[in-house]
Amino acid sequence: MRQVLVYRDPESDAWIAEVPSLPGCFSDGLTKEEAIQNASDAIECWIAGANAAGMTIPEELGSAELVNVPA
């Protein structure tokens, strides 16, 4: 299981899904649900590619917390 950060892209109105524990692993979708499903596929592809290249798969980073910081 991997944590996925999901948010709306203000420029395109699409949903972005990032996987912080897998560098460069991200996806998007027209809906939040689609972005999450696409992220699941991206995780599988990222891990398969890393295995094929003989790379070490990073461990999950642990729990995350959303914090609002004043601008």
Summary of the structure (lengths in Angstrom):
residues: 71
radius of gyration: 13.4
end to end distance: 32.7
largest distance: 43.3
contacts: 158
relative contact order: 0.20
helix: 30%
strand: 17%
